[in-house]
Amino acid sequence: MGFDVGVLLQHKELLFQGLIVSFQLTLSAIVGGMLIGTCLAMMRMSRIWIVSALAGGYVNFLRSLPLILVIFWFYVLTPKIVGHPIDAYSSVLIAFILFEAAYYCEIIRAGISSVKRGQVQAGLAMGFSYLSVMRYVILPQALRNMLPVLLTQAIIMFQDTSIVYVVGVRDFLTTADVVANSTNRPIELYTMVAITYLVICFAASQLVSRLQRRYAL
Amino acid sequence: MIEMRHVSKWYNVFRVLDDCSLTISKGEVVVICGPSGSGKSTLIKCMNGLEAFQKGEVFVDGISVGARSTNLPKLRSRIGMVFQNFELFPHMNVLKNIALPQIKILNRSRAEAEARAEKLLARMGLKAQAEKFPAQLSGGQQQRVAIARALAMDPVAMLFDEPTSALDPEMINEVLDVMVALAQDGMTMAVVTHEMGFARRVANRVVFMDQGAIVEDAAKEEFFGTPRSDRAQQFLSKILTH
């Protein structure tokens, strides 16, 4: 038998497409999750209790569920809500964004709390509105403080996208699995997948420690 | 310029400010002193609405600070404030610290804002520090940048909340000198400080607070000559002995 690299080269385009899907999912979940997460974090810190309770409830609820359940759930639920069938990719995208938003909310909230309290007062005293203080003074500092955690979460996120296997979305792992079954070469494929994940995640975590040194306040 | 009428403030049942009335006329320098916890900082933070109060009225340049209809950000942009811990924005360099509020709040062009910032930095003797970040400066330098940042907004009055308390002794004078020059230029100032030397040099009036109340409000000569209240006498004897 031996280790047949040829089978990998032969399907390299298909596999590469799978990898792109994984990246797309990761990036969309990060961007969407952070946008919603920032809103949630600001809601959670609101002095109006109902607003903060709503955000708190959402965060606690989603963080109590396994990701795989959330994915199944949106897979069967979203078509019912929108009234027509939707593709698996869209349903996992929504699931990822909403799931990650709950985690990003907590990271962002911790980041905002890490900024010195006097900064809000200083910003307000200059004549900034509360939202402008957030935008120009607090969030840029909070982002710097949470950069390492945010990127670590992104790396975990990238690994977690492989869960879309369960609903058949053609990400990197699913594609490799399909190729493995059709060529009967699982060892080659799975090893290649493992090495690829290892290289990408290791490189990303090196980047994290570099950025951390550069942007630390 | 600044007028407080019978202002009271409570944290739950604890009364932080007790019926405080105070008037600061245009061009006047008023030093507010008193033991810690007497409500000095809270008092001046009521002047720009950073602290809310439950009773009484505060007017700055004829505008009510407590009224719901008041555009507080706009009012605050006309009152400069300097804090004990400087509170420069650590993620921006010195120039941007001074320029950004002018650009975002006063809608000045970037060139105009930076020119104004550079002029003020030169006046503070900090021209060479423009590109540095706050963490690279000494405390005294940071506080002078903070003063420049406030002045760049062309305020009608300046509030100082213990501006030298967090400084090493050798840096206190460089900040006080800037404040003295400002006072001599005719700036309206409310200064919470224990620096009685500063009060002697430039204050018009000295206000002494204790337990949330204004115990004494006297012309400088009168205050340092013979303070009327026992509490102020004790306080002065404690801080002036060394």
Interface residues (C-beta under 8 A of the other chain):
Chain A: K116 G118 Q119 Q121 A122 G123 L124 A125 M126 G127 F128 S129 S132 Y136 V137 P140 Q141 R144 L217
Chain B: K45 N48 L50 P73 K74 L75 R76 S77 R78 I79 M81 F83 N85 E87 L88 F89 P90 H91 L100 P101 K104 I105 A135 R149 A150 M153
